[in-house]
Amino acid sequence: MNHITIPKGYKPPLNTFDTQLAIEFIKHNFQVELTHALNLRRVSAPLFVRRESGLNDNLNGVERPVSFDIPAVGGDGEVVHSLAKWKRLALKRYDFHEGRGLYTDMNAIRRDEELDNIHSIYVDQWDWEKIIRREDRTLDYLKRTAQEIVHCVADVSDRLRREFPRLKVKLSRRMACVTTQELEDMYPGMTPKEREDAFLREHGTALIMQIGGKLKSGIPHDGRAPDYDDWELNGDILYWNDVLGRAFEISSMGIRVDAESLSRQLTLAGCDDRRELPFHRMLLNDELPLTIGGGIGQSRLCMLMMGTAHIGEVQSSIWDDETAQTCADNGILLL
């Protein structure tokens, strides 16, 4: 069910023209900062992949990809959900080496997304991936990389406020780190989202780690596909969003599965049938580099830095009639 809330007393922080300028400022400057911080190079990326390749992101396993037949190639294509798997294959094919990585603009359609203030059927993010050493497959390396991203966010946010003095959002560089099991232990009577809200309300910026596997309660904190992140070595970067009064995820990232963790997670998730897909065979045969990677939401980052209440203020998409009318009644222009 779709859901929208308008914060009491909310007014768009910028007029329509300046909103466009601010979006361009954020997107241009953040990708420059990210490139330098993580030693990345921009590459071109696909909008769709072959269905039988196994390269599409299966998300939580229930979302339906947008698919279509391609008579000229005698097969079906799927619009990507994300490029989580494609990037790792690209690093091998494009002859990247240890310590270097790639990033790309990723545009996707998630047809089954429920719409609210922060979710749209259109997804735009920076997808990035970097080759690492085996000894880098640690939580400490994950934390250091996440902290670099948080510094990039803070740098661009500080410059944005100087460029647009009407914007008042200030983001912390201090990042708390916590595992999902630690969260469950801290807040045993809460749902996972309530735990995130409680922790972020106190800490402002956080990396929530080890997402995908079952906790002591027998319930995972959140869903995670078994065939890209190592569930012991992944995390989400979240901020406290004052406008919406909630924890606000801007990035999902992680050290990727190796052959051992992929095999274990496929079995735990009941997805052993994927072992025969081309991408998965390469991973199980140790034919792909060890990597860390993630996605950083472009529209989410614009929302956070500008202090907007709805993702439709910073991206063009399609909305249900109730959302469109509620926004119009409150002076919110959906692009």
VENWO-V771489 format. One record per residue. N is the residue number from 1. RES is the residue in three letters. SS is DSSP state (h for helix, s for strand, l for the rest). Layout:
BEGIN
N RES SS
N RES SS
END
This chain:
BEGIN
1 MET l
2 ASN l
3 HIS l
4 ILE l
5 THR l
6 ILE l
7 PRO l
8 LYS l
9 GLY l
10 TYR l
11 LYS l
12 PRO l
13 PRO l
14 LEU l
15 ASN l
16 THR h
17 PHE h
18 ASP h
19 THR h
20 GLN h
21 LEU h
22 ALA h
23 ILE h
24 GLU h
25 PHE h
26 ILE h
27 LYS h
28 HIS h
29 ASN h
30 PHE h
31 GLN h
32 VAL h
33 GLU h
34 LEU h
35 THR h
36 HIS h
37 ALA h
38 LEU h
39 ASN l
40 LEU s
41 ARG s
42 ARG s
43 VAL l
44 SER l
45 ALA l
46 PRO l
47 LEU l
48 PHE s
49 VAL s
50 ARG s
51 ARG h
52 GLU h
53 SER h
54 GLY l
55 LEU l
56 ASN l
57 ASP l
58 ASN l
59 LEU l
60 ASN l
61 GLY l
62 VAL l
63 GLU l
64 ARG l
65 PRO l
66 VAL l
67 SER s
68 PHE s
69 ASP s
70 ILE s
71 PRO l
72 ALA l
73 VAL l
74 GLY l
75 GLY s
76 ASP s
77 GLY s
78 GLU s
79 VAL s
80 VAL l
81 HIS l
82 SER l
83 LEU l
84 ALA l
85 LYS l
86 TRP h
87 LYS h
88 ARG h
89 LEU h
90 ALA h
91 LEU h
92 LYS h
93 ARG h
94 TYR l
95 ASP l
96 PHE l
97 HIS l
98 GLU l
99 GLY l
100 ARG l
101 GLY s
102 LEU s
103 TYR s
104 THR s
105 ASP s
106 MET s
107 ASN s
108 ALA s
109 ILE s
110 ARG l
111 ARG l
112 ASP l
113 GLU l
114 GLU l
115 LEU l
116 ASP l
117 ASN l
118 ILE l
119 HIS l
120 SER l
121 ILE l
122 TYR s
123 VAL s
124 ASP s
125 GLN s
126 TRP s
127 ASP s
128 TRP s
129 GLU s
130 LYS s
131 ILE s
132 ILE l
133 ARG l
134 ARG h
135 GLU h
136 ASP h
137 ARG l
138 THR l
139 LEU h
140 ASP h
141 TYR h
142 LEU h
143 LYS h
144 ARG h
145 THR h
146 ALA h
147 GLN h
148 GLU h
149 ILE h
150 VAL h
151 HIS h
152 CYS h
153 VAL h
154 ALA h
155 ASP h
156 VAL h
157 SER h
158 ASP h
159 ARG h
160 LEU h
161 ARG h
162 ARG h
163 GLU h
164 PHE l
165 PRO l
166 ARG l
167 LEU l
168 LYS l
169 VAL l
170 LYS l
171 LEU l
172 SER l
173 ARG l
174 ARG l
175 MET l
176 ALA s
177 CYS s
178 VAL s
179 THR s
180 THR h
181 GLN h
182 GLU h
183 LEU h
184 GLU h
185 ASP h
186 MET h
187 TYR l
188 PRO l
189 GLY l
190 MET l
191 THR l
192 PRO h
193 LYS h
194 GLU h
195 ARG h
196 GLU h
197 ASP h
198 ALA h
199 PHE h
200 LEU h
201 ARG h
202 GLU h
203 HIS h
204 GLY l
205 THR s
206 ALA s
207 LEU s
208 ILE s
209 MET s
210 GLN l
211 ILE l
212 GLY l
213 GLY l
214 LYS s
215 LEU l
216 LYS l
217 SER l
218 GLY l
219 ILE l
220 PRO s
221 HIS l
222 ASP l
223 GLY l
224 ARG l
225 ALA l
226 PRO l
227 ASP l
228 TYR l
229 ASP s
230 ASP s
231 TRP s
232 GLU s
233 LEU s
234 ASN s
235 GLY s
236 ASP s
237 ILE s
238 LEU s
239 TYR s
240 TRP s
241 ASN s
242 ASP l
243 VAL l
244 LEU l
245 GLY l
246 ARG s
247 ALA s
248 PHE s
249 GLU s
250 ILE s
251 SER s
252 SER s
253 MET s
254 GLY s
255 ILE s
256 ARG s
257 VAL l
258 ASP l
259 ALA h
260 GLU h
261 SER h
262 LEU h
263 SER h
264 ARG h
265 GLN h
266 LEU h
267 THR h
268 LEU h
269 ALA l
270 GLY l
271 CYS l
272 ASP h
273 ASP h
274 ARG h
275 ARG h
276 GLU h
277 LEU l
278 PRO h
279 PHE h
280 HIS h
281 ARG h
282 MET h
283 LEU h
284 LEU h
285 ASN l
286 ASP l
287 GLU l
288 LEU l
289 PRO l
290 LEU l
291 THR s
292 ILE s
293 GLY s
294 GLY s
295 GLY s
296 ILE s
297 GLY s
298 GLN h
299 SER h
300 ARG h
301 LEU h
302 CYS h
303 MET h
304 LEU h
305 MET h
306 MET h
307 GLY l
308 THR l
309 ALA l
310 HIS l
311 ILE h
312 GLY h
313 GLU h
314 VAL l
315 GLN l
316 SER l
317 SER l
318 ILE l
319 TRP l
320 ASP l
321 ASP h
322 GLU h
323 THR h
324 ALA h
325 GLN h
326 THR h
327 CYS h
328 ALA h
329 ASP h
330 ASN l
331 GLY l
332 ILE l
333 LEU l
334 LEU l
335 LEU l
END
